[in-house]
Amino acid sequence: MTQRKSESARLNLRLTHRKATALAASLTTEASFQLADNSTLFVDEVADSIVDLRARWNTLMRGLIASEHVLGLGGEVNE
């Protein structure tokens, strides 16, 4: 059985968040991104295969979710 070489895969993600600047900062070492108007974040991922892209997606989402949770804690006071 011969394994076929996978073609590269690409992901373009656009998200809007009131704290997009902070989310962008959390991606500095994770992904290539652009920040537009301080509320829209564009993330561009390229991988050698769909499997690699899926792994990048999972890492990216975990980082964004964790950052969003931390940002949400900013206004809470625990007593």
C-alpha positions as CSV (number, residue, x, y, z in Angstrom):
1,M,0.0,0.0,0.0
2,T,1.4,3.4,-1.0
3,Q,0.7,6.4,1.1
4,R,-0.4,9.4,-0.8
5,K,1.3,12.7,0.0
6,S,-1.3,15.1,1.5
7,E,-1.8,18.5,0.1
8,S,-1.3,21.5,2.3
9,A,-4.4,22.7,4.2
10,R,-5.3,26.3,5.1
11,L,-7.6,27.8,7.8
12,N,-8.8,31.3,7.8
13,L,-10.6,32.4,11.0
14,R,-12.3,35.7,11.6
15,L,-13.6,36.5,15.1
16,T,-15.1,39.6,16.7
17,H,-14.6,40.2,20.4
18,R,-14.7,43.3,22.5
19,K,-11.2,42.4,23.8
20,A,-9.8,41.2,20.5
21,T,-6.5,43.0,21.3
22,A,-6.0,40.9,24.4
23,L,-6.9,37.7,22.5
24,A,-4.4,38.6,19.8
25,A,-1.7,39.1,22.4
26,S,-2.4,35.5,23.6
27,L,-1.7,34.2,20.1
28,T,1.7,35.9,19.7
29,T,3.6,32.6,19.8
30,E,0.8,30.4,18.5
31,A,-0.4,31.7,15.1
32,S,-0.1,34.2,12.4
33,F,-2.8,36.9,12.8
34,Q,-3.9,40.4,12.1
35,L,-5.9,42.7,14.3
36,A,-8.4,45.1,12.6
37,D,-10.1,48.0,14.4
38,N,-9.3,46.5,17.9
39,S,-12.4,44.3,17.7
40,T,-11.8,41.9,14.8
41,L,-9.1,39.3,14.8
42,F,-8.1,37.4,11.6
43,V,-6.1,34.2,12.1
44,D,-4.4,32.4,9.2
45,E,-3.1,28.8,9.6
46,V,-1.4,26.7,7.1
47,A,-0.3,23.0,7.6
48,D,1.2,20.2,5.6
49,S,-1.9,18.1,6.0
50,I,-5.5,18.2,7.2
51,V,-4.3,16.2,10.3
52,D,-1.7,18.8,11.1
53,L,-4.2,21.6,10.6
54,R,-6.7,19.9,12.9
55,A,-4.0,19.8,15.6
56,R,-3.2,23.5,15.0
57,W,-7.0,24.3,15.2
58,N,-7.3,22.4,18.6
59,T,-4.3,24.3,20.0
60,L,-5.6,27.6,18.7
61,M,-9.0,27.1,20.2
62,R,-7.7,25.9,23.6
63,G,-5.6,29.0,23.8
64,L,-8.4,31.4,22.8
65,I,-10.9,29.7,25.2
66,A,-8.5,29.9,28.1
67,S,-7.7,33.5,27.3
68,E,-11.4,34.4,27.0
69,H,-12.0,32.8,30.4
70,V,-9.2,34.7,32.0
71,L,-10.4,38.0,30.5
72,G,-13.9,37.3,31.9
73,L,-12.5,37.0,35.4
74,G,-11.2,40.6,35.4
75,G,-14.4,42.2,36.8
76,E,-15.2,39.6,39.4
77,V,-14.6,40.0,43.1
78,N,-14.4,36.8,45.2
79,E,-15.2,37.1,48.9
